[in-house]
Amino acid sequence: MKIYVVILLQFILWSGYTLTAWLSKHDQPIYNIAMFLIFLNLAFQLGNYITKSSRHTFFITAFSLTLYVSFHLTMSFFGQ
């Protein structure tokens, strides 16, 4: 059950990242990369706090990030 909670909370974080990236679309790319790394760190720290396992957290974060990217790319493909 912890895994599902972590995935859902990380999806909320990725949604927050999407919102902040949209609000800062005119920023330089280095700031967007830094913002992504901050959100990635937050997602990892949140997952590690709940699961208490760095290995599980790494795989859960990679999985949620992969789902986020695939959903985001799919929506941008059909949104045109």
PyMOL Python script that loads the backbone (N, CA, C, O; Angstrom):
from pymol import cmd

cmd.read_pdbstr("""\
ATOM      1  N   MET A   1       0.809  -1.190   0.000  1.00  0.00           N
ATOM      2  CA  MET A   1       0.000   0.000   0.000  1.00  0.00           C
ATOM      3  C   MET A   1       0.862   1.267   0.000  1.00  0.00           C
ATOM      4  O   MET A   1       0.454   2.295  -0.541  1.00  0.00           O
ATOM      5  N   LYS A   2       2.043   1.195   0.601  1.00  0.00           N
ATOM      6  CA  LYS A   2       2.929   2.350   0.633  1.00  0.00           C
ATOM      7  C   LYS A   2       3.349   2.765  -0.770  1.00  0.00           C
ATOM      8  O   LYS A   2       3.510   3.952  -1.054  1.00  0.00           O
ATOM      9  N   ILE A   3       3.525   1.781  -1.644  1.00  0.00           N
ATOM     10  CA  ILE A   3       3.968   2.072  -3.006  1.00  0.00           C
ATOM     11  C   ILE A   3       2.919   2.909  -3.732  1.00  0.00           C
ATOM     12  O   ILE A   3       3.260   3.862  -4.433  1.00  0.00           O
ATOM     13  N   TYR A   4       1.652   2.558  -3.568  1.00  0.00           N
ATOM     14  CA  TYR A   4       0.589   3.306  -4.228  1.00  0.00           C
ATOM     15  C   TYR A   4       0.511   4.734  -3.702  1.00  0.00           C
ATOM     16  O   TYR A   4       0.293   5.672  -4.469  1.00  0.00           O
ATOM     17  N   VAL A   5       0.686   4.893  -2.417  1.00  0.00           N
ATOM     18  CA  VAL A   5       0.661   6.231  -1.820  1.00  0.00           C
ATOM     19  C   VAL A   5       1.815   7.070  -2.360  1.00  0.00           C
ATOM     20  O   VAL A   5       1.636   8.244  -2.681  1.00  0.00           O
ATOM     21  N   VAL A   6       2.988   6.473  -2.459  1.00  0.00           N
ATOM     22  CA  VAL A   6       4.149   7.200  -2.974  1.00  0.00           C
ATOM     23  C   VAL A   6       3.926   7.591  -4.428  1.00  0.00           C
ATOM     24  O   VAL A   6       4.231   8.719  -4.815  1.00  0.00           O
ATOM     25  N   ILE A   7       3.401   6.683  -5.237  1.00  0.00           N
ATOM     26  CA  ILE A   7       3.155   6.992  -6.648  1.00  0.00           C
ATOM     27  C   ILE A   7       2.143   8.125  -6.776  1.00  0.00           C
ATOM     28  O   ILE A   7       2.336   9.034  -7.582  1.00  0.00           O
ATOM     29  N   LEU A   8       1.081   8.083  -6.003  1.00  0.00           N
ATOM     30  CA  LEU A   8       0.085   9.150  -6.067  1.00  0.00           C
ATOM     31  C   LEU A   8       0.654  10.495  -5.621  1.00  0.00           C
ATOM     32  O   LEU A   8       0.385  11.519  -6.250  1.00  0.00           O
ATOM     33  N   LEU A   9       1.429  10.502  -4.555  1.00  0.00           N
ATOM     34  CA  LEU A   9       2.033  11.747  -4.092  1.00  0.00           C
ATOM     35  C   LEU A   9       3.062  12.273  -5.094  1.00  0.00           C
ATOM     36  O   LEU A   9       3.193  13.482  -5.283  1.00  0.00           O
ATOM     37  N   GLN A  10       3.783  11.362  -5.729  1.00  0.00           N
ATOM     38  CA  GLN A  10       4.736  11.807  -6.733  1.00  0.00           C
ATOM     39  C   GLN A  10       4.028  12.349  -7.974  1.00  0.00           C
ATOM     40  O   GLN A  10       4.535  13.269  -8.617  1.00  0.00           O
ATOM     41  N   PHE A  11       2.870  11.799  -8.319  1.00  0.00           N
ATOM     42  CA  PHE A  11       2.101  12.366  -9.423  1.00  0.00           C
ATOM     43  C   PHE A  11       1.641  13.782  -9.090  1.00  0.00           C
ATOM     44  O   PHE A  11       1.592  14.646  -9.965  1.00  0.00           O
ATOM     45  N   ILE A  12       1.306  14.014  -7.834  1.00  0.00           N
ATOM     46  CA  ILE A  12       0.951  15.366  -7.418  1.00  0.00           C
ATOM     47  C   ILE A  12       2.159  16.291  -7.568  1.00  0.00           C
ATOM     48  O   ILE A  12       2.020  17.430  -8.014  1.00  0.00           O
ATOM     49  N   LEU A  13       3.338  15.801  -7.196  1.00  0.00           N
ATOM     50  CA  LEU A  13       4.560  16.597  -7.373  1.00  0.00           C
ATOM     51  C   LEU A  13       4.837  16.871  -8.843  1.00  0.00           C
ATOM     52  O   LEU A  13       5.189  17.994  -9.204  1.00  0.00           O
ATOM     53  N   TRP A  14       4.685  15.866  -9.694  1.00  0.00           N
ATOM     54  CA  TRP A  14       4.937  16.062 -11.124  1.00  0.00           C
ATOM     55  C   TRP A  14       3.923  17.033 -11.715  1.00  0.00           C
ATOM     56  O   TRP A  14       4.251  17.789 -12.630  1.00  0.00           O
ATOM     57  N   SER A  15       2.704  17.019 -11.207  1.00  0.00           N
ATOM     58  CA  SER A  15       1.709  17.993 -11.666  1.00  0.00           C
ATOM     59  C   SER A  15       2.119  19.403 -11.242  1.00  0.00           C
ATOM     60  O   SER A  15       1.949  20.360 -11.998  1.00  0.00           O
ATOM     61  N   GLY A  16       2.651  19.520 -10.045  1.00  0.00           N
ATOM     62  CA  GLY A  16       3.173  20.810  -9.596  1.00  0.00           C
ATOM     63  C   GLY A  16       4.341  21.264 -10.453  1.00  0.00           C
ATOM     64  O   GLY A  16       4.476  22.453 -10.741  1.00  0.00           O
ATOM     65  N   TYR A  17       5.175  20.336 -10.859  1.00  0.00           N
ATOM     66  CA  TYR A  17       6.282  20.669 -11.756  1.00  0.00           C
ATOM     67  C   TYR A  17       5.749  21.165 -13.102  1.00  0.00           C
ATOM     68  O   TYR A  17       6.269  22.133 -13.658  1.00  0.00           O
ATOM     69  N   THR A  18       4.721  20.509 -13.621  1.00  0.00           N
ATOM     70  CA  THR A  18       4.139  20.930 -14.891  1.00  0.00           C
ATOM     71  C   THR A  18       3.589  22.349 -14.784  1.00  0.00           C
ATOM     72  O   THR A  18       3.778  23.163 -15.688  1.00  0.00           O
ATOM     73  N   LEU A  19       2.915  22.639 -13.687  1.00  0.00           N
ATOM     74  CA  LEU A  19       2.369  23.973 -13.488  1.00  0.00           C
ATOM     75  C   LEU A  19       3.473  25.019 -13.402  1.00  0.00           C
ATOM     76  O   LEU A  19       3.371  26.069 -14.036  1.00  0.00           O
ATOM     77  N   THR A  20       4.513  24.759 -12.641  1.00  0.00           N
ATOM     78  CA  THR A  20       5.592  25.740 -12.506  1.00  0.00           C
ATOM     79  C   THR A  20       6.388  25.872 -13.804  1.00  0.00           C
ATOM     80  O   THR A  20       6.870  26.960 -14.119  1.00  0.00           O
ATOM     81  N   ALA A  21       6.533  24.785 -14.559  1.00  0.00           N
ATOM     82  CA  ALA A  21       7.212  24.876 -15.851  1.00  0.00           C
ATOM     83  C   ALA A  21       6.382  25.701 -16.827  1.00  0.00           C
ATOM     84  O   ALA A  21       6.925  26.462 -17.628  1.00  0.00           O
ATOM     85  N   TRP A  22       5.074  25.546 -16.753  1.00  0.00           N
ATOM     86  CA  TRP A  22       4.195  26.328 -17.624  1.00  0.00           C
ATOM     87  C   TRP A  22       4.252  27.812 -17.255  1.00  0.00           C
ATOM     88  O   TRP A  22       4.264  28.675 -18.133  1.00  0.00           O
ATOM     89  N   LEU A  23       4.288  28.101 -15.956  1.00  0.00           N
ATOM     90  CA  LEU A  23       4.353  29.490 -15.515  1.00  0.00           C
ATOM     91  C   LEU A  23       5.696  30.139 -15.834  1.00  0.00           C
ATOM     92  O   LEU A  23       5.773  31.359 -15.977  1.00  0.00           O
ATOM     93  N   SER A  24       6.743  29.346 -15.947  1.00  0.00           N
ATOM     94  CA  SER A  24       8.080  29.893 -16.219  1.00  0.00           C
ATOM     95  C   SER A  24       8.568  29.474 -17.603  1.00  0.00           C
ATOM     96  O   SER A  24       9.738  29.131 -17.769  1.00  0.00           O
ATOM     97  N   LYS A  25       7.693  29.500 -18.581  1.00  0.00           N
ATOM     98  CA  LYS A  25       8.058  29.035 -19.919  1.00  0.00           C
ATOM     99  C   LYS A  25       9.023  29.978 -20.627  1.00  0.00           C
ATOM    100  O   LYS A  25       9.643  29.585 -21.615  1.00  0.00           O
ATOM    101  N   HIS A  26       9.163  31.205 -20.149  1.00  0.00           N
ATOM    102  CA  HIS A  26      10.085  32.142 -20.785  1.00  0.00           C
ATOM    103  C   HIS A  26      11.440  32.209 -20.082  1.00  0.00           C
ATOM    104  O   HIS A  26      12.279  33.037 -20.435  1.00  0.00           O
ATOM    105  N   ASP A  27      11.656  31.355 -19.103  1.00  0.00           N
ATOM    106  CA  ASP A  27      12.938  31.331 -18.404  1.00  0.00           C
ATOM    107  C   ASP A  27      13.994  30.645 -19.263  1.00  0.00           C
ATOM    108  O   ASP A  27      13.683  29.975 -20.248  1.00  0.00           O
ATOM    109  N   GLN A  28      15.237  30.830 -18.867  1.00  0.00           N
ATOM    110  CA  GLN A  28      16.332  30.164 -19.560  1.00  0.00           C
ATOM    111  C   GLN A  28      16.289  28.670 -19.251  1.00  0.00           C
ATOM    112  O   GLN A  28      15.814  28.276 -18.186  1.00  0.00           O
ATOM    113  N   PRO A  29      16.778  27.834 -20.167  1.00  0.00           N
ATOM    114  CA  PRO A  29      16.721  26.378 -19.970  1.00  0.00           C
ATOM    115  C   PRO A  29      17.451  25.891 -18.718  1.00  0.00           C
ATOM    116  O   PRO A  29      17.045  24.888 -18.131  1.00  0.00           O
ATOM    117  N   ILE A  30      18.504  26.567 -18.300  1.00  0.00           N
ATOM    118  CA  ILE A  30      19.243  26.117 -17.121  1.00  0.00           C
ATOM    119  C   ILE A  30      18.368  26.203 -15.874  1.00  0.00           C
ATOM    120  O   ILE A  30      18.502  25.384 -14.964  1.00  0.00           O
ATOM    121  N   TYR A  31      17.469  27.194 -15.827  1.00  0.00           N
ATOM    122  CA  TYR A  31      16.572  27.311 -14.682  1.00  0.00           C
ATOM    123  C   TYR A  31      15.512  26.216 -14.700  1.00  0.00           C
ATOM    124  O   TYR A  31      15.103  25.726 -13.647  1.00  0.00           O
ATOM    125  N   ASN A  32      15.071  25.835 -15.889  1.00  0.00           N
ATOM    126  CA  ASN A  32      14.107  24.737 -15.982  1.00  0.00           C
ATOM    127  C   ASN A  32      14.747  23.406 -15.587  1.00  0.00           C
ATOM    128  O   ASN A  32      14.100  22.564 -14.965  1.00  0.00           O
ATOM    129  N   ILE A  33      15.993  23.223 -15.940  1.00  0.00           N
ATOM    130  CA  ILE A  33      16.707  21.998 -15.550  1.00  0.00           C
ATOM    131  C   ILE A  33      16.894  21.973 -14.032  1.00  0.00           C
ATOM    132  O   ILE A  33      16.701  20.941 -13.390  1.00  0.00           O
ATOM    133  N   ALA A  34      17.267  23.111 -13.474  1.00  0.00           N
ATOM    134  CA  ALA A  34      17.440  23.190 -12.009  1.00  0.00           C
ATOM    135  C   ALA A  34      16.119  22.929 -11.306  1.00  0.00           C
ATOM    136  O   ALA A  34      16.086  22.243 -10.285  1.00  0.00           O
ATOM    137  N   MET A  35      15.023  23.471 -11.844  1.00  0.00           N
ATOM    138  CA  MET A  35      13.713  23.246 -11.251  1.00  0.00           C
ATOM    139  C   MET A  35      13.328  21.768 -11.334  1.00  0.00           C
ATOM    140  O   MET A  35      12.767  21.220 -10.384  1.00  0.00           O
ATOM    141  N   PHE A  36      13.625  21.122 -12.458  1.00  0.00           N
ATOM    142  CA  PHE A  36      13.341  19.688 -12.583  1.00  0.00           C
ATOM    143  C   PHE A  36      14.133  18.884 -11.556  1.00  0.00           C
ATOM    144  O   PHE A  36      13.596  17.965 -10.938  1.00  0.00           O
ATOM    145  N   LEU A  37      15.392  19.220 -11.375  1.00  0.00           N
ATOM    146  CA  LEU A  37      16.220  18.497 -10.400  1.00  0.00           C
ATOM    147  C   LEU A  37      15.705  18.706  -8.973  1.00  0.00           C
ATOM    148  O   LEU A  37      15.770  17.794  -8.148  1.00  0.00           O
ATOM    149  N   ILE A  38      15.201  19.889  -8.687  1.00  0.00           N
ATOM    150  CA  ILE A  38      14.632  20.140  -7.362  1.00  0.00           C
ATOM    151  C   ILE A  38      13.390  19.281  -7.149  1.00  0.00           C
ATOM    152  O   ILE A  38      13.226  18.681  -6.087  1.00  0.00           O
ATOM    153  N   PHE A  39      12.512  19.217  -8.158  1.00  0.00           N
ATOM    154  CA  PHE A  39      11.309  18.399  -8.026  1.00  0.00           C
ATOM    155  C   PHE A  39      11.654  16.908  -7.981  1.00  0.00           C
ATOM    156  O   PHE A  39      10.994  16.138  -7.283  1.00  0.00           O
ATOM    157  N   LEU A  40      12.680  16.504  -8.719  1.00  0.00           N
ATOM    158  CA  LEU A  40      13.126  15.113  -8.666  1.00  0.00           C
ATOM    159  C   LEU A  40      13.635  14.774  -7.270  1.00  0.00           C
ATOM    160  O   LEU A  40      13.340  13.703  -6.740  1.00  0.00           O
ATOM    161  N   ASN A  41      14.393  15.679  -6.680  1.00  0.00           N
ATOM    162  CA  ASN A  41      14.887  15.475  -5.320  1.00  0.00           C
ATOM    163  C   ASN A  41      13.734  15.411  -4.322  1.00  0.00           C
ATOM    164  O   ASN A  41      13.739  14.571  -3.422  1.00  0.00           O
ATOM    165  N   LEU A  42      12.745  16.293  -4.478  1.00  0.00           N
ATOM    166  CA  LEU A  42      11.574  16.259  -3.600  1.00  0.00           C
ATOM    167  C   LEU A  42      10.828  14.935  -3.720  1.00  0.00           C
ATOM    168  O   LEU A  42      10.408  14.361  -2.716  1.00  0.00           O
ATOM    169  N   ALA A  43      10.664  14.452  -4.950  1.00  0.00           N
ATOM    170  CA  ALA A  43       9.964  13.181  -5.162  1.00  0.00           C
ATOM    171  C   ALA A  43      10.738  12.037  -4.518  1.00  0.00           C
ATOM    172  O   ALA A  43      10.147  11.152  -3.899  1.00  0.00           O
ATOM    173  N   PHE A  44      12.054  12.058  -4.666  1.00  0.00           N
ATOM    174  CA  PHE A  44      12.866  10.994  -4.078  1.00  0.00           C
ATOM    175  C   PHE A  44      12.833  11.054  -2.557  1.00  0.00           C
ATOM    176  O   PHE A  44      12.703  10.021  -1.901  1.00  0.00           O
ATOM    177  N   GLN A  45      12.949  12.247  -1.992  1.00  0.00           N
ATOM    178  CA  GLN A  45      12.929  12.393  -0.535  1.00  0.00           C
ATOM    179  C   GLN A  45      11.578  11.975   0.042  1.00  0.00           C
ATOM    180  O   GLN A  45      11.518  11.334   1.091  1.00  0.00           O
ATOM    181  N   LEU A  46      10.503  12.338  -0.640  1.00  0.00           N
ATOM    182  CA  LEU A  46       9.167  11.959  -0.192  1.00  0.00           C
ATOM    183  C   LEU A  46       8.994  10.444  -0.224  1.00  0.00           C
ATOM    184  O   LEU A  46       8.473   9.849   0.720  1.00  0.00           O
ATOM    185  N   GLY A  47       9.432   9.831  -1.312  1.00  0.00           N
ATOM    186  CA  GLY A  47       9.332   8.379  -1.413  1.00  0.00           C
ATOM    187  C   GLY A  47      10.192   7.668  -0.394  1.00  0.00           C
ATOM    188  O   GLY A  47       9.780   6.657   0.174  1.00  0.00           O
ATOM    189  N   ASN A  48      11.370   8.181  -0.159  1.00  0.00           N
ATOM    190  CA  ASN A  48      12.271   7.567   0.806  1.00  0.00           C
ATOM    191  C   ASN A  48      11.734   7.718   2.227  1.00  0.00           C
ATOM    192  O   ASN A  48      11.928   6.832   3.060  1.00  0.00           O
ATOM    193  N   TYR A  49      11.067   8.824   2.508  1.00  0.00           N
ATOM    194  CA  TYR A  49      10.484   9.033   3.839  1.00  0.00           C
ATOM    195  C   TYR A  49       9.362   8.034   4.104  1.00  0.00           C
ATOM    196  O   TYR A  49       9.208   7.556   5.228  1.00  0.00           O
ATOM    197  N   ILE A  50       8.588   7.722   3.085  1.00  0.00           N
ATOM    198  CA  ILE A  50       7.445   6.832   3.279  1.00  0.00           C
ATOM    199  C   ILE A  50       7.865   5.361   3.226  1.00  0.00           C
ATOM    200  O   ILE A  50       7.435   4.571   4.067  1.00  0.00           O
ATOM    201  N   THR A  51       8.695   4.983   2.254  1.00  0.00           N
ATOM    202  CA  THR A  51       9.030   3.566   2.099  1.00  0.00           C
ATOM    203  C   THR A  51      10.191   3.121   2.973  1.00  0.00           C
ATOM    204  O   THR A  51      10.319   1.932   3.265  1.00  0.00           O
ATOM    205  N   LYS A  52      11.029   4.039   3.392  1.00  0.00           N
ATOM    206  CA  LYS A  52      12.207   3.734   4.220  1.00  0.00           C
ATOM    207  C   LYS A  52      13.210   2.822   3.507  1.00  0.00           C
ATOM    208  O   LYS A  52      13.979   2.108   4.151  1.00  0.00           O
ATOM    209  N   SER A  53      13.194   2.856   2.162  1.00  0.00           N
ATOM    210  CA  SER A  53      14.108   2.038   1.383  1.00  0.00           C
ATOM    211  C   SER A  53      14.549   2.833   0.158  1.00  0.00           C
ATOM    212  O   SER A  53      13.728   3.193  -0.685  1.00  0.00           O
ATOM    213  N   SER A  54      15.839   3.101   0.066  1.00  0.00           N
ATOM    214  CA  SER A  54      16.349   3.869  -1.064  1.00  0.00           C
ATOM    215  C   SER A  54      16.189   3.118  -2.382  1.00  0.00           C
ATOM    216  O   SER A  54      15.920   3.720  -3.421  1.00  0.00           O
ATOM    217  N   ARG A  55      16.357   1.807  -2.329  1.00  0.00           N
ATOM    218  CA  ARG A  55      16.236   0.999  -3.546  1.00  0.00           C
ATOM    219  C   ARG A  55      14.803   1.020  -4.088  1.00  0.00           C
ATOM    220  O   ARG A  55      14.589   1.215  -5.284  1.00  0.00           O
ATOM    221  N   HIS A  56      13.833   0.819  -3.205  1.00  0.00           N
ATOM    222  CA  HIS A  56      12.439   0.875  -3.633  1.00  0.00           C
ATOM    223  C   HIS A  56      12.077   2.273  -4.124  1.00  0.00           C
ATOM    224  O   HIS A  56      11.360   2.435  -5.112  1.00  0.00           O
ATOM    225  N   THR A  57      12.584   3.268  -3.422  1.00  0.00           N
ATOM    226  CA  THR A  57      12.291   4.643  -3.792  1.00  0.00           C
ATOM    227  C   THR A  57      12.826   4.963  -5.178  1.00  0.00           C
ATOM    228  O   THR A  57      12.159   5.638  -5.961  1.00  0.00           O
ATOM    229  N   PHE A  58      14.025   4.482  -5.487  1.00  0.00           N
ATOM    230  CA  PHE A  58      14.598   4.732  -6.807  1.00  0.00           C
ATOM    231  C   PHE A  58      13.714   4.148  -7.904  1.00  0.00           C
ATOM    232  O   PHE A  58      13.436   4.824  -8.894  1.00  0.00           O
ATOM    233  N   PHE A  59      13.270   2.907  -7.743  1.00  0.00           N
ATOM    234  CA  PHE A  59      12.440   2.273  -8.766  1.00  0.00           C
ATOM    235  C   PHE A  59      11.053   2.914  -8.848  1.00  0.00           C
ATOM    236  O   PHE A  59      10.514   3.070  -9.944  1.00  0.00           O
ATOM    237  N   ILE A  60      10.477   3.283  -7.721  1.00  0.00           N
ATOM    238  CA  ILE A  60       9.162   3.925  -7.727  1.00  0.00           C
ATOM    239  C   ILE A  60       9.251   5.290  -8.405  1.00  0.00           C
ATOM    240  O   ILE A  60       8.385   5.640  -9.207  1.00  0.00           O
ATOM    241  N   THR A  61      10.290   6.061  -8.090  1.00  0.00           N
ATOM    242  CA  THR A  61      10.457   7.378  -8.698  1.00  0.00           C
ATOM    243  C   THR A  61      10.702   7.263 -10.193  1.00  0.00           C
ATOM    244  O   THR A  61      10.155   8.041 -10.973  1.00  0.00           O
ATOM    245  N   ALA A  62      11.516   6.304 -10.596  1.00  0.00           N
ATOM    246  CA  ALA A  62      11.748   6.094 -12.029  1.00  0.00           C
ATOM    247  C   ALA A  62      10.458   5.688 -12.733  1.00  0.00           C
ATOM    248  O   ALA A  62      10.191   6.135 -13.849  1.00  0.00           O
ATOM    249  N   PHE A  63       9.661   4.846 -12.091  1.00  0.00           N
ATOM    250  CA  PHE A  63       8.397   4.413 -12.674  1.00  0.00           C
ATOM    251  C   PHE A  63       7.414   5.573 -12.797  1.00  0.00           C
ATOM    252  O   PHE A  63       6.792   5.749 -13.845  1.00  0.00           O
ATOM    253  N   SER A  64       7.271   6.364 -11.735  1.00  0.00           N
ATOM    254  CA  SER A  64       6.326   7.480 -11.790  1.00  0.00           C
ATOM    255  C   SER A  64       6.788   8.543 -12.781  1.00  0.00           C
ATOM    256  O   SER A  64       5.964   9.159 -13.456  1.00  0.00           O
ATOM    257  N   LEU A  65       8.091   8.760 -12.873  1.00  0.00           N
ATOM    258  CA  LEU A  65       8.615   9.725 -13.843  1.00  0.00           C
ATOM    259  C   LEU A  65       8.392   9.236 -15.271  1.00  0.00           C
ATOM    260  O   LEU A  65       8.074  10.029 -16.157  1.00  0.00           O
ATOM    261  N   THR A  66       8.556   7.946 -15.495  1.00  0.00           N
ATOM    262  CA  THR A  66       8.300   7.377 -16.819  1.00  0.00           C
ATOM    263  C   THR A  66       6.829   7.514 -17.192  1.00  0.00           C
ATOM    264  O   THR A  66       6.510   7.875 -18.325  1.00  0.00           O
ATOM    265  N   LEU A  67       5.938   7.234 -16.260  1.00  0.00           N
ATOM    266  CA  LEU A  67       4.508   7.409 -16.526  1.00  0.00           C
ATOM    267  C   LEU A  67       4.165   8.871 -16.783  1.00  0.00           C
ATOM    268  O   LEU A  67       3.370   9.180 -17.671  1.00  0.00           O
ATOM    269  N   TYR A  68       4.757   9.757 -16.020  1.00  0.00           N
ATOM    270  CA  TYR A  68       4.514  11.184 -16.209  1.00  0.00           C
ATOM    271  C   TYR A  68       4.966  11.634 -17.592  1.00  0.00           C
ATOM    272  O   TYR A  68       4.226  12.325 -18.292  1.00  0.00           O
ATOM    273  N   VAL A  69       6.155  11.253 -17.985  1.00  0.00           N
ATOM    274  CA  VAL A  69       6.689  11.663 -19.288  1.00  0.00           C
ATOM    275  C   VAL A  69       5.861  11.064 -20.425  1.00  0.00           C
ATOM    276  O   VAL A  69       5.565  11.752 -21.403  1.00  0.00           O
ATOM    277  N   SER A  70       5.486   9.793 -20.307  1.00  0.00           N
ATOM    278  CA  SER A  70       4.694   9.182 -21.371  1.00  0.00           C
ATOM    279  C   SER A  70       3.310   9.827 -21.470  1.00  0.00           C
ATOM    280  O   SER A  70       2.810  10.042 -22.574  1.00  0.00           O
ATOM    281  N   PHE A  71       2.692  10.134 -20.343  1.00  0.00           N
ATOM    282  CA  PHE A  71       1.394  10.815 -20.361  1.00  0.00           C
ATOM    283  C   PHE A  71       1.527  12.219 -20.942  1.00  0.00           C
ATOM    284  O   PHE A  71       0.696  12.650 -21.742  1.00  0.00           O
ATOM    285  N   HIS A  72       2.575  12.927 -20.534  1.00  0.00           N
ATOM    286  CA  HIS A  72       2.799  14.288 -21.006  1.00  0.00           C
ATOM    287  C   HIS A  72       3.046  14.302 -22.520  1.00  0.00           C
ATOM    288  O   HIS A  72       2.505  15.153 -23.226  1.00  0.00           O
ATOM    289  N   LEU A  73       3.849  13.374 -23.015  1.00  0.00           N
ATOM    290  CA  LEU A  73       4.111  13.302 -24.455  1.00  0.00           C
ATOM    291  C   LEU A  73       2.871  12.887 -25.230  1.00  0.00           C
ATOM    292  O   LEU A  73       2.625  13.401 -26.321  1.00  0.00           O
ATOM    293  N   THR A  74       2.091  11.967 -24.686  1.00  0.00           N
ATOM    294  CA  THR A  74       0.862  11.544 -25.347  1.00  0.00           C
ATOM    295  C   THR A  74      -0.122  12.700 -25.447  1.00  0.00           C
ATOM    296  O   THR A  74      -0.738  12.905 -26.493  1.00  0.00           O
ATOM    297  N   MET A  75      -0.271  13.449 -24.374  1.00  0.00           N
ATOM    298  CA  MET A  75      -1.192  14.580 -24.388  1.00  0.00           C
ATOM    299  C   MET A  75      -0.720  15.675 -25.326  1.00  0.00           C
ATOM    300  O   MET A  75      -1.543  16.320 -25.974  1.00  0.00           O
ATOM    301  N   SER A  76       0.583  15.902 -25.415  1.00  0.00           N
ATOM    302  CA  SER A  76       1.087  16.925 -26.329  1.00  0.00           C
ATOM    303  C   SER A  76       0.947  16.460 -27.782  1.00  0.00           C
ATOM    304  O   SER A  76       0.762  17.282 -28.678  1.00  0.00           O
ATOM    305  N   PHE A  77       1.033  15.160 -28.016  1.00  0.00           N
ATOM    306  CA  PHE A  77       0.863  14.632 -29.370  1.00  0.00           C
ATOM    307  C   PHE A  77      -0.589  14.779 -29.830  1.00  0.00           C
ATOM    308  O   PHE A  77      -0.840  15.188 -30.964  1.00  0.00           O
ATOM    309  N   PHE A  78      -1.540  14.450 -28.965  1.00  0.00           N
ATOM    310  CA  PHE A  78      -2.956  14.539 -29.334  1.00  0.00           C
ATOM    311  C   PHE A  78      -3.512  15.945 -29.180  1.00  0.00           C
ATOM    312  O   PHE A  78      -4.591  16.242 -29.693  1.00  0.00           O
ATOM    313  N   GLY A  79      -2.802  16.804 -28.489  1.00  0.00           N
ATOM    314  CA  GLY A  79      -3.277  18.164 -28.282  1.00  0.00           C
ATOM    315  C   GLY A  79      -3.034  19.082 -29.460  1.00  0.00           C
ATOM    316  O   GLY A  79      -3.561  20.194 -29.499  1.00  0.00           O
ATOM    317  N   GLN A  80      -2.249  18.637 -30.414  1.00  0.00           N
ATOM    318  CA  GLN A  80      -1.942  19.480 -31.566  1.00  0.00           C
ATOM    319  C   GLN A  80      -3.000  19.347 -32.539  1.00  0.00           C
ATOM    320  O   GLN A  80      -2.948  19.974 -33.597  1.00  0.00           O
TER     321      GLN A  80
END
""", "prot")
cmd.dss("prot")
cmd.show_as("cartoon", "prot")
cmd.util.cbc("prot")
cmd.orient("prot")
